[in-house]
Every structure is written in C-alpha cells, then in structure tokens.
Amino acid sequence: MLLKKLIMNRSFRASLQQGIYTVINPFVRLLIKAGLTPNMVTTIGLVLNIGVAVIFVIGAEEGNRGDLSYVGWAGALVLFAGLFDMLDGQVARLGNMSSAFGALYDSVLDRYSELILFLGICYYLIAHHYFLSSLSAFIALIGSMMVSYTRARAEGLGIESKGGLMQRPERIILIGVSASVCGITSAYIGGNYKLFVTGIPFHVFETMSIFTIPIVIMAVLTNITAINRLRDAKKAMESKEGLAKESAPKQKAVSYKSAIHILSVVLFTFFVATVTGKDVHGTLPVSDPQDTFPMPKNIEHLMFYIQRTPNTNTICYELNIAQDGQLNTDDPIHPFWLRYAEEQGKRKELNFIQRKFAYGLKVKKLQRDNYEVRSVAYAKKVLYLRKGIDNKYHVYTNISNTLAILNRIFINIDGGTFWYPNVTFIELKGLNATTGKPVSEKIKP
C-alpha cells in the first residue's frame, strides 16, 4: 500500500510538472532566443530570493506588528523566484545547454536561495516578537537543508533518494502561497485580528497564523522527509551490500583511509588491522625503528601503551585502583597521556573528545575479575581484562595467532595528513599467555 501511494505521488508530481512545463515552455524558448543561459536564470532566482529577504528585513525595521503587507509582497516574490527554479532546468534541456557544472551550480545556488529566504523570515518574526514561530522557521530550515543533503549524499553513494513530502517545490509553494494569502487577508480583516474562544484565556488564531501555521507544518514534515529518506537509503544500502556478499562471499573489503577519516587514527587503525585477517597473512619481519621512543616507567599498574611516529607522546592504560586498594569495577581501566614531546614526560589527562571518540574504552563486567573491553573508536574488536595465573590483571589479545598479554602498540606513520595519514605498519608486542615468551607482529595495512 505504501509503495502504491509512493508511485501514485510520484506519478502525480510528474504529471503536474509536465503540465507546468507545457505552460512555461513558450516563455523558456523566448529566454533562449534572448541569449540567457541556464546559469544566468539560476542567478536571477538567487537575486530574487535576496529581494525576498530584503522585503522581510524592511518589514521588520519599518513596519509594525499589524502591517502584514510586507509578508504579502514577500510571498508574491517567493512564487516568482520559485518559477526560475523550473525555468533554469528547462532552458538547459530545450536549449541543449545541460552540463555537469550547471547542475552543481543550480544545486548550490538553490541552497543559498533557501538559506537567505529563511534568514529574512526569521529576522521578521523575531523583530515582531513571534518567537515560537521564528523557532519553527529555524527548525524548518534545518529540515529543508537535510532533505536536500540526504538526497545528495545518498546519490553520491549510488543510492536514489527522491521520495517524501516537502521537497523544494512544495516548500516554495507553501511559503509563497501562505505569505501571499496572509498579506491579502490582512487587507480585509486587519493585521491585528485575533480569534478568542470562550474559556481559553488566549487567542487561538490571528491573521499572522495564516503564514506561521504552514511554517510549523513545514518544520515537522521536512524533518520527517529527511529521516524517511535516510531510512530508505539504509534499506537500499543493506540490500545492495547483501547482494554483493552473496555474489562474492570470500572477498573482504576494508577501507583503512575511510575508517581513519571518521574515527581516531591510532586506535581505529590498530583495531581494524587486527580483525581483518591481515595479521595472519600480512605479517612482516619485525624491525625496530621505534627503539628510540621512551618506555613508560614507574607506572605500577600499567596494562599497555600506544605510541606513534608523529611524536613520542604516549597513551597509557593503567588499572584504576581506588584509595582502598581495590579495582574500580565500574571503570577498571584509566587512559592518560605521557607528554614526552612537549612536557618531558608529564602526565596529562585525556580531554573529553579524546576519551569519547578516540582513546577511551568501553568496559563491561562479565564475571568476577573478568571484563570485556572495547575501544570507543572501533567497538567490533574485543579485548579482555582478566587475572592471569600470576593472580594479576592483564589485557589479552591475539598476536601472531597466539593468545598474548598485550604490552605495546606501535603505529608507524610516514607522511600524509592528519585525516589521511600514510600508515606504513602497525606493530603489536606482548608476552605469550602460556609460555611467557615475547611475541610481536608487524601488520602492513
């Protein structure tokens, strides 16, 4: 039923659009003969929307609360400017002037036009003390931008996302018509008209409501549309990924640079590398370019530490021992910096962003003296904090296909940028959990 409604909605939109094109095509051909290009038409639309904002600003500064003529004139100009949204595309098609840059130019200027339009609306509403309505206009602006962005981002990932109410044509028509009707109505019933209902201490309707109620509706529907597009894109992507897995079940597709761009360079790279299987087949001879790095000393309960080549600053992970000498079971591992590069090894706490998105850990108690440990940067990889045969706590992980006590992680970065570092290898060091012998593994991403 939903699919049927969606198809009918798109069919109706397409039919209506074709009907409008039939009416405006003679004017389009006239513009083409006059030498106007699609980009010129798009620019005219932007200029007109700037004019709309100017009318709202003038109405805010020079008009009074009951003078809604500015709203009416702004609404009329919104509809006229909206016409150019359709004209530029038709000029490109009928004039055989379509181009990739033209499409980009149109999209960018449309966003500017809408932002400037809502700037004028919010300015007017705030100036005349329609605070809640101005808040609704701002929420509608957020929704409008997200409707467009969700579609653009999804299409950039190869997923079509065009459904939903309150797309740009509907938004322009709703704002333009409601503002125009508001201005016209005020000329007959007055801009200060208020409707009261017996028993209710405040008015339930006023002339300005003709303009502000549709904005509230837009604030709701635009964000619903954006969320629905996101959900539809998710389903399409999951379906696409499922088909890809069925057609190539043995292939593994891991994008290290994309992962690093989203999450922490250090921990994310380490955890992705250890779970992709490259620790089995990508092991390299171990060398020691990091031998000059300082080793953390005098940390009684150190579990493991991380170092990387941009500088010698070290992230340490120690047991969180309370004042009574017992382990803090709610937060058993405490990360912190040793700032060798700038402060001669001074200890410093991680900031909020580093704890929450980069170097922090999520710990879950499984049973007595046994904890599941996950990085906030990559939750799929599981480490374990538990007591060994020596009755002391250690962090366990897999190194060279053996269960090992993790001591150190070293990440070698050779150039690149902050967001896209060139990670040449990742080295894990620890002790074999059974024999106690040193084990190490170098992984090449």
C-alpha positions in Angstrom: 0.0 0.0 0.0 2.8 2.4 0.9 4.6 1.6 -2.4 1.4 2.2 -4.3 0.9 5.6 -2.6 4.5 6.5 -3.4 4.2 5.6 -7.0 0.9 7.5 -7.3 2.5 10.5 -5.6 5.5 10.5 -8.0 3.1 10.0 -10.9 1.0 12.9 -9.8 4.1 15.1 -9.4 5.4 14.1 -12.8 2.0 14.8 -14.4 1.7 18.2 -12.7 5.3 19.1 -13.6 4.7 18.2 -17.3 1.6 20.4 -17.2 3.5 23.3 -15.9 6.2 22.8 -18.5 3.6 22.9 -21.2 2.6 26.4 -20.0 6.1 27.8 -19.4 7.9 26.3 -22.5 7.0 29.2 -24.8 8.5 31.6 -22.3 11.5 29.3 -22.0 12.1 29.4 -25.7 11.9 33.2 -25.5 14.6 33.3 -22.9 16.8 31.1 -25.0 16.3 33.4 -28.0 17.3 36.3 -25.8 20.6 34.6 -25.1 20.0 33.6 -21.4 21.9 30.6 -20.2 20.7 28.2 -17.5 23.3 29.6 -15.1 22.0 33.1 -15.7 18.5 32.0 -15.0 19.7 30.3 -11.8 21.5 33.5 -10.7 18.3 35.6 -11.3 16.5 33.2 -9.0 19.1 33.9 -6.3 18.9 37.6 -6.7 15.1 37.5 -6.4 15.4 35.5 -3.2 17.7 38.1 -1.9 15.0 40.6 -2.7 12.5 38.5 -0.7 14.9 38.6 2.3 15.2 42.4 1.9 11.4 42.8 1.9 11.2 40.9 5.2 14.0 42.9 6.7 12.5 46.2 5.7 9.1 45.0 7.1 10.9 44.2 10.3 12.6 47.5 10.6 9.9 49.9 9.3 6.6 48.0 9.5 4.6 47.4 12.7 3.2 44.1 14.0 -0.2 44.7 12.4 1.2 45.7 9.0 1.4 42.4 7.1 1.6 43.9 3.6 5.4 43.2 3.6 4.6 39.5 4.2 2.2 39.5 1.3 4.6 41.2 -1.1 7.4 38.9 0.0 5.2 35.8 -0.7 4.4 37.0 -4.2 8.1 37.4 -4.9 8.8 34.0 -3.4 6.5 32.4 -6.0 8.0 34.5 -8.8 11.5 33.5 -7.8 10.4 29.9 -7.5 9.4 30.0 -11.1 13.1 30.3 -12.0 13.8 27.0 -10.3 11.9 25.4 -13.1 13.0 27.7 -15.8 16.7 27.0 -15.5 16.3 23.3 -16.0 14.0 23.8 -19.0 16.4 26.3 -20.5 19.1 23.7 -20.2 17.0 20.9 -21.7 15.3 22.8 -24.5 18.4 24.9 -25.3 20.7 21.8 -25.3 22.9 23.5 -22.7 23.0 20.9 -20.0 26.3 20.4 -18.2 27.6 18.8 -15.0 28.8 22.1 -13.6 25.4 23.6 -14.4 23.7 21.0 -12.3 26.1 21.7 -9.5 25.7 25.5 -9.8 22.0 25.1 -9.7 22.1 23.0 -6.5 24.5 25.3 -4.7 22.5 28.4 -5.5 19.3 26.8 -4.6 20.7 26.1 -1.1 21.9 29.8 -0.9 18.5 31.0 -2.0 16.7 28.9 0.6 19.1 29.9 3.4 18.7 33.6 2.5 14.9 33.2 2.3 14.7 31.7 5.8 17.1 34.4 7.1 14.6 37.0 6.1 11.6 35.1 7.6 13.4 34.5 10.9 14.5 38.2 11.1 10.9 39.4 10.5 9.4 37.0 13.1 11.9 37.8 15.8 11.7 41.6 15.2 7.9 41.4 15.7 8.2 39.1 18.7 6.9 35.9 17.1 9.5 33.9 19.0 7.9 30.4 18.8 7.2 31.0 15.1 10.8 32.0 14.5 11.9 28.9 16.2 9.6 26.8 13.9 11.1 28.6 10.9 14.6 27.7 12.0 13.6 24.1 12.5 12.0 24.1 9.0 15.3 25.5 7.7 17.2 22.6 9.3 14.7 20.1 7.8 14.9 21.7 4.4 18.7 21.5 4.3 18.7 17.9 5.5 16.1 16.9 2.9 18.4 18.2 0.1 21.6 16.9 1.8 20.3 13.4 2.4 19.4 13.1 -1.2 22.7 14.4 -2.4 24.7 12.3 -0.1 22.8 9.1 -0.9 23.1 9.7 -4.6 26.8 10.2 -4.1 26.9 6.7 -2.7 24.9 5.4 -5.7 21.5 5.3 -4.0 18.5 7.1 -5.3 16.6 9.1 -2.6 13.9 11.3 -4.0 10.8 10.4 -2.1 8.8 12.2 0.6 6.8 15.4 1.1 8.1 18.9 1.4 10.7 18.7 -1.4 11.9 22.1 -2.6 8.9 22.8 -5.0 6.4 22.1 -2.2 8.3 24.3 0.3 8.4 27.2 -2.1 4.7 26.9 -2.9 3.8 26.6 0.7 5.8 29.6 1.8 4.8 31.7 -1.2 1.1 31.0 -1.1 0.7 31.2 2.7 2.6 34.6 2.8 0.6 36.0 -0.1 -2.7 34.9 1.4 -1.7 36.3 4.8 -0.9 39.7 3.2 -4.2 39.7 1.2 -6.3 38.6 4.1 -4.8 41.3 6.4 -6.1 43.9 3.9 -9.7 42.8 4.6 -9.8 41.7 8.3 -6.8 43.6 9.6 -3.4 42.5 10.6 -4.3 42.5 14.3 -7.3 40.3 14.1 -7.5 37.7 16.9 -9.9 34.9 17.4 -10.8 34.1 21.0 -12.7 31.0 22.3 -14.8 31.1 25.5 -12.9 29.5 28.3 -9.5 29.9 26.8 -7.5 32.9 28.1 -5.5 33.5 25.0 -6.4 33.8 21.3 -6.4 30.6 19.2 -5.9 32.3 15.9 -4.7 35.6 14.4 -4.1 36.9 11.0 -0.4 36.1 11.1 -1.3 32.4 11.8 -2.1 32.1 8.1 1.7 32.4 7.5 3.1 30.8 10.7 0.9 27.6 10.8 2.2 26.4 7.5 5.8 27.1 8.7 5.1 24.8 11.7 3.8 22.1 9.4 6.9 22.5 7.2 9.1 22.2 10.3 7.6 18.8 11.0 7.3 17.4 7.5 10.7 18.4 6.2 12.4 16.6 9.1 10.2 13.6 8.7 11.1 13.5 5.0 14.8 13.7 5.7 14.5 10.9 8.3 12.5 8.8 5.9 15.0 9.3 3.1 17.7 8.2 5.5 15.8 5.1 6.4 15.1 4.3 2.7 18.7 4.8 1.8 19.8 2.5 4.7 17.5 -0.3 3.4 18.7 0.2 -0.1 22.4 0.1 1.0 21.8 -3.0 3.1 20.1 -4.7 0.2 22.9 -3.7 -2.1 25.6 -5.0 0.4 23.7 -8.2 0.9 23.7 -8.9 -2.9 27.4 -8.1 -3.0 28.2 -10.5 -0.2 26.1 -13.2 -1.9 28.0 -12.7 -5.2 31.4 -12.6 -3.6 31.3 -14.2 -0.2 35.0 -14.7 0.1 36.1 -11.2 -0.6 36.9 -8.7 2.2 36.6 -5.0 1.5 38.3 -2.8 4.1 39.0 0.9 3.5 41.5 2.0 6.0 41.7 5.6 5.0 37.9 6.0 5.2 37.9 4.5 8.6 40.7 6.8 9.8 38.8 9.8 8.4 35.8 9.0 10.5 37.5 7.8 13.7 40.7 8.0 15.6 43.9 7.5 13.6 45.6 5.4 16.2 43.1 3.1 17.8 40.9 2.7 14.8 43.8 1.7 12.6 45.0 -0.8 15.1 41.7 -2.5 15.7 40.7 -2.7 12.0 44.1 -4.2 11.2 43.7 -6.9 13.9 40.3 -8.0 12.8 40.6 -8.1 9.0 42.8 -11.2 8.9 45.9 -9.4 7.7 47.6 -10.4 11.0 47.6 -13.9 9.6 48.7 -13.4 6.0 50.3 -9.9 6.2 53.0 -10.4 8.8 56.3 -8.8 8.1 59.8 -9.2 9.6 59.9 -7.1 12.7 62.3 -4.2 12.8 62.7 -1.6 15.4 62.6 2.0 14.1 60.8 2.9 17.3 63.7 1.9 19.6 64.5 5.5 20.3 61.0 6.0 21.8 60.9 6.3 25.6 59.4 3.5 27.6 56.9 4.4 30.3 58.4 3.9 33.7 57.3 3.9 37.3 53.6 3.1 36.4 52.8 0.4 38.9 49.6 -0.9 37.2 50.3 -0.2 33.5 48.4 -2.6 31.2 49.6 -1.5 27.8 50.5 1.7 25.9 50.3 3.1 22.4 53.0 5.1 20.6 53.1 6.5 17.0 55.7 8.3 14.9 54.4 11.8 14.6 55.8 12.4 18.1 56.8 10.5 21.3 53.7 11.4 23.2 52.3 8.1 24.7 48.8 7.0 25.6 49.0 4.7 28.6 46.3 2.4 30.0 46.5 1.6 33.7 44.3 -0.2 36.2 42.1 2.2 38.0 42.8 1.3 41.7 40.7 3.1 44.3 42.0 4.5 47.5 41.1 1.4 49.4 43.5 -0.6 47.1 40.6 -2.3 45.2 39.9 -2.2 41.5 37.2 0.3 40.5 34.9 -2.3 38.9 32.7 0.4 37.2 35.7 2.0 35.4 38.6 -0.5 35.7 41.0 1.0 33.1 42.1 4.6 33.1 43.8 6.1 30.0 46.1 9.1 30.2 48.9 10.9 28.3 52.6 10.9 28.9 53.6 14.1 27.1 57.2 13.4 26.2 57.3 15.7 23.2 56.3 18.9 24.8 56.5 18.4 28.6 59.3 16.0 29.4 57.0 13.1 30.1 54.5 15.0 32.2 51.3 13.0 32.9 48.1 14.6 31.5 44.5 13.5 31.4 42.7 12.9 28.0 40.2 15.6 27.1 36.6 14.9 26.6 36.8 14.3 22.8 39.8 12.0 23.1 38.0 9.9 25.8 34.7 9.7 24.0 35.8 9.3 20.4 39.4 8.3 20.2 41.4 6.7 23.0 38.7 5.9 25.5 37.4 2.4 26.3 34.1 0.8 27.0 34.3 -1.9 29.7 31.6 -4.5 30.5 31.9 -6.8 33.5 31.4 -10.4 32.5 32.0 -12.1 35.9 34.3 -11.7 38.8 37.8 -10.4 37.7 36.8 -10.8 34.0 35.9 -7.8 31.8 35.1 -7.3 28.2 37.0 -4.2 26.8 36.1 -2.4 23.6 37.5 0.7 22.0 35.2 3.7 21.6 36.8 4.1 18.2 36.1 0.5 17.0 33.7 -1.5 19.1 33.8 -4.6 17.0 37.2 -5.7 18.3 37.0 -7.2 21.8 39.9 -7.4 24.3 39.7 -9.0 27.7 40.9 -7.7 31.1 41.2 -10.6 33.5 43.6 -12.1 36.0 46.3 -14.4 34.8 48.0 -17.4 36.5 50.1 -14.9 38.5 46.8 -13.6 40.0 47.5 -10.2 38.4 45.3 -8.3 35.9 46.4 -8.3 32.2 44.8 -7.3 28.9 44.7 -10.2 26.5 44.5 -10.2 22.7 45.7 -12.2 19.7 49.3 -11.7 18.5 50.7 -13.9 15.7 47.8 -16.4 16.1 48.5 -16.9 19.8 46.8 -15.6 22.9 49.0 -13.0 24.3 49.2 -10.4 27.1 49.3 -7.1 25.2 52.1 -4.7 26.3 52.6 -2.2 23.4 51.1 -1.0 20.2 53.3 1.0 17.8 52.0 2.7 14.7 54.4 4.0 12.1 53.1 6.9 10.0 55.1 8.2 7.1 53.7 11.4 5.8 50.1 12.0 4.7 47.8 14.4 6.6 46.1 14.5 9.9 42.9 13.0 8.5 44.6 10.7 5.9 48.0 9.6 7.4 50.1 7.2 5.5 50.2 4.3 7.9 53.1 2.0 6.8 52.8 -0.6 9.6 51.3 -1.4 13.0 53.3 -3.5 15.4 51.9 -5.4 18.4 54.1 -6.6 21.2 53.3 -8.7 24.2 54.0 -12.0 26.0 52.7 -15.4 25.1 50.0 -16.1 27.6 51.2 -19.8 28.1 55.0 -19.6 27.8 55.7 -16.1 28.8 58.0 -15.6 25.8 58.0 -12.3 24.0 55.8 -12.2 20.8 55.5 -9.5 18.3 53.7 -8.9 15.0 54.1 -6.3 12.4 51.0 -5.7 10.2 51.0 -3.8 7.0 47.7 -2.1 6.2 
